[in-house]
Amino acid sequence: MLNSLLKTLYRNAQALIYTSRYEGFGLPTLEPMECQCPVIFRLTSSLSELVGDAASLFEPDSVDGLVNTMEIVVEEPELWASID
């Protein structure tokens, strides 16, 4: 369960960017999603199967892909407004 400060931080963040090559279950990506915070992570992550369309993915090792994904998340917040 998230504490109130962490929930406030996630709710006020524009996104969580998770670029880890190695992850366990991926708790750092699920917590912000609980607070309707957009999550951006690597396409090869096993988490893509878990979160489906509720996150934005970028190609591994692609700086341009990450930057483009970040721009979309910041410039088109309406895409994320309906994510539960």
C-alpha positions in Angstrom: 0.0 0.0 0.0 1.3 3.4 -1.0 1.8 6.1 1.7 0.1 9.5 1.1 3.3 11.3 0.2 4.2 8.8 -2.5 0.6 8.9 -3.9 0.8 12.7 -4.0 4.1 12.6 -5.8 2.8 10.1 -8.4 -0.4 12.0 -8.9 1.5 15.2 -9.6 4.2 13.7 -11.8 4.0 14.0 -15.6 5.3 10.4 -15.9 7.5 7.7 -14.5 10.3 6.7 -16.8 11.6 3.2 -16.1 14.6 2.3 -18.3 15.8 -0.7 -16.3 17.2 -3.6 -18.4 16.5 -6.0 -15.5 13.5 -6.0 -13.3 11.8 -8.4 -11.0 8.1 -8.1 -10.8 8.2 -4.4 -11.7 6.6 -2.9 -8.7 8.1 0.5 -9.5 5.9 0.6 -12.6 2.7 -0.6 -11.0 2.6 1.9 -8.2 2.4 5.0 -10.4 -0.2 3.3 -12.5 -2.4 2.9 -9.4 -2.3 6.7 -9.1 -3.0 7.4 -12.8 0.6 8.5 -13.5 1.7 7.6 -17.0 4.5 5.0 -17.2 7.2 4.8 -19.9 9.4 1.7 -20.2 11.4 -0.4 -22.5 9.6 -2.4 -25.2 11.4 -5.6 -24.4 10.4 -5.5 -20.8 8.2 -8.4 -19.6 6.0 -5.9 -18.0 4.5 -5.0 -21.4 2.4 -8.1 -21.2 1.2 -7.2 -17.7 0.2 -3.5 -18.3 -1.0 -3.7 -21.9 -2.1 -0.3 -23.2 -1.8 1.3 -19.8 1.9 2.3 -20.4 3.9 3.8 -23.2 6.8 1.8 -24.6 10.0 2.7 -26.4 12.6 0.7 -28.3 15.5 -0.5 -26.2 18.7 1.6 -26.6 16.8 4.2 -28.6 17.3 7.6 -27.1 15.2 9.2 -29.9 12.4 6.7 -29.1 12.5 7.6 -25.4 12.5 11.3 -26.2 9.6 10.9 -28.6 7.6 8.9 -26.1 8.3 11.5 -23.4 7.1 14.3 -25.8 3.8 12.4 -26.5 3.1 11.9 -22.8 3.8 15.5 -22.0 2.1 17.1 -25.0 -1.0 14.8 -25.1 -2.2 14.4 -21.5 -5.7 13.5 -22.7 -4.3 10.2 -23.8 -3.7 9.3 -20.2 -6.7 10.9 -18.6 -8.8 7.8 -19.1 -6.3 5.2 -18.0 -7.4 3.2 -14.9 
